[in-house]
């Protein structure tokens, strides 16, 4: 460090070059981490490489967290040096602000504030270790990583014209963010898949992240040599002077490319509010549209057939009314009123009667479709205004998918939500009103007459086909990030994406797609791009695991990209046809994709039975019609024109990044812990249950997950089979109840045959690890496909097989006979302890019952004297059954919760002994006081019970010994 006395220069007695701040920060930070690593490996090597699943030699290199937070004295070494680091760190942020501040620019202050917040959160996760408080450690860690994004990109954007510094920042930033991908991958391999050695590989990437992070800040040494600490600028670079041989314009353009130009935005509050309002108003549209099928579905669900209320799906064709001149003039002149009235679809949660709530939602959806079609058409003559509305509409879809992920596949402002089940309807309505007022603050640009406008080339009808196929694709596949993941899901061991850890990939693909479309609409609407989308759709339809999902990601990007040219093209034509007929065609596809599963309940259903491939093909052909019209509508020799201003694109780009960050924060919160514990491990008890959940809508049209969770938890159920559980269709809201139940109750989950397998669903949730699972579609030559899951669980160290099964309908006796034979052979294929959780559609002791309970299956009835059953049955073999209880459903569904308690055998000899028991020994009943405390059912459901749940039929549980 150079120092000198300068009495003649203003009384300065000591000075040193500013680069030493950077070097001091780098040296002390590296010392903090590396000293802890050296001391930890020297003193506690085997302990710090040990994790919850494996130790040495499977794991042989410690993670950062284990090194710096778990043991003395390495923890002390780290904390002492990291405390010393804070001084140079604050000085570094301060000097960077002084170096980069410019008159009239708010960016340096923002970047500096991110640097300060990043420093404080770093202190948080280093001083609050995962051992001290796991939640706060994780919250502060993810906050640090989130702050790193604007700090890194902001530093690049503000870099002085120093080519060497810019080059190193680019490289180190790329290495830092590139390392996050394998880091997350190997953490999932360790935490979810429990792969031996994966945590060691993860640890190397984690340490690399530290090295790159500190090195990025070390690059400031190349810029701070302009400072002499007093502080005095000895080269004038802080005043904007250039000392590089590379022209400043070249370097500024390079920085603009690296940061996407986001940091060159001229920030104004008005533009920010306009962007937020547009995106939120788009979110409200998608929230209402995706809720319509749900509230319509309630009625045929409870009528067990066509109810007549299905006609409400046609409210989306409201834009066809724009073909009436006077009506169109009124709508265009009163767009604010139309958009505000459309919020009745959000306010519908205030209406308790299901029929009136459906009417209210229908009104809101119809007005919303009408308002958006009119707004787009009215602004179609102004490219920038049309783009802003289109971007708001599509990014609103991304926001909708993000909030559904955060609420475990329920939308917080749906009319089936309210405060009791996690809804934020009131807040959503207030924000919706504010957004609608802001969204409509500018008047329409066209008048009320179509004749006053230039004739648009091409075909209105073909454009309408494109809109119909596009909106069906967006709604059916992209309104929830888990939909396509469940299309390719095939059970355990996990060989593809997982809904809670890989959902962001779908959002990322959607985000890339929309900005490809807005920046290159010609490319997005080209036939070459269509070919990519078609191939992607084919891969998603016919393949599983990761390869199938890669097709889904390609399709997600394509649908979002092609939405720009198709919607733009439709907006510039007659909206009564392009959007009115377009939504009619969309409704046709909605019904089509229901008919492929519900063929037993609808006229002509067998003609389209199990043809999701036909639905996908029809969707892509309709989009092809729109692509054809887009290309034929474009002038052959289009005159060159100045590109539209891009400021609004940057605002929407930033809003998309914010939505993506929100998604990643939600994903971090939802990351599976896989440390689930059964209720009575000391007694080796497994409590099993079967429940037909009626698609998670209760008798009053409210989402029923919370009420289901409460009963399952209070009944202390360890393993449960759920039937009628596949909700990944438009009419069911593209939901997945199993995600909420599994995460809230702490259970592993197998969704069962996916939504493209044409069943009503069977799912398995287990407190015990699922070692392996296979999905079966049982013979159904006439009626509905019968789904089954055959899973192997690791229960207290013993492998136990569990079967979850939903039989065919009463109207199809041959189907049910064939299914009983198939399942009996499947259950007979294992000699392990096993039990069946099922819906059999048979009388006890009669008919197909004697195929399920037979020598072929080896299964026994949980209680042969229970005469009051028709659907739900629990069977078992080679396992000790000690309890059986049936609990009333209240108004949650139409079927009770049926449960059984088993004691898990400890050895093969005990299994053989159980297999040799006579029926009299096996079914010997005893009183509750004769069984251990841990075997007993909760007393809270005796008598009148709680919340309308009580033991019924026998009025109390039954026990066996």
Secondary structure, DSSP 4 states (H G I P E B T S, - for coil): -----BTTTTTB---EETHHHHHHHHHHHHHHHHHHHHHHHHHHHHHHS--SS--TTT--S--HHHHHHSSTTHHHHHHHHHHHHHHHHHHHHHHHHHHH--TT--HHHHHHHHHHHHHHHHHHHHHS-TTT-HHHHHHHHHHHHHHHHHHHHHHHHH--S-HHHHHHHHHHHHHHHHHHHHHHHHHHHHHTS--TTHHHHHHHHHHHHHHHHHHHHHTTHHHHTTEEETTEESS-GGGT----SS-HHHHHHHHHHHHTTGGG----HHHHHHHHHHHHHHHHHHHHHHHHHHHHHHHHHHHTS--SGGGGGGGGGGGGGGGSHHHHHHHHHTHHHHHHHTTHHHHGGG--SHHHHHHHHHHHHHHHHHHHHHHHHHTTTSHHHHHHHHHHHHHHHHHHHHHHHHTTT--TTSTT--GGGT--HHHHHHHHHHHHHHHTSSPPSS-S-GGGSPPPPS-HHHHHHHHHHHHHHHHHHHSSTTHHHHHS---SSP-S--HHHHHHHHHHHHHHHHHHHHH-HHHHTSHHHHHHHHHHHHHHHH--HHHHHHHHHHHHHHHHHHHHHHHHHHHTS-HHHHTHHHHHHHHHHHHHHHHTT-TTTSTTGGGGTT-HHHHHHHHHHHHHHHHHHHHHHS-TTPPP-PPPP-HHHHHHHHHHHHHHHHHHHHHHHT--------S-GGGTEEEEEEEE-GGGB-TTS-B-HHHHHHHHHHTT-SEEEEES----SGGGTS--HHHHHHHHHT-EEE--S-GGG-SS-EEEEESSEEEEEEEEEE--SSS--EEEEEEEEEETTEEEEEEEEE---TT-HHHHHHHHHHHHHHHHT--SEEEEEEE--S-TTSTTHHHHSSTTT--EES-TT----SSEEEEEESSEEEEEEEE--TTS-SS-EEEEEEEPPSSHHHHHHHHT--HHHHT-EE-GGGS-GGGSPPGGGSTT-BTTB-B-SSSS-EEE-
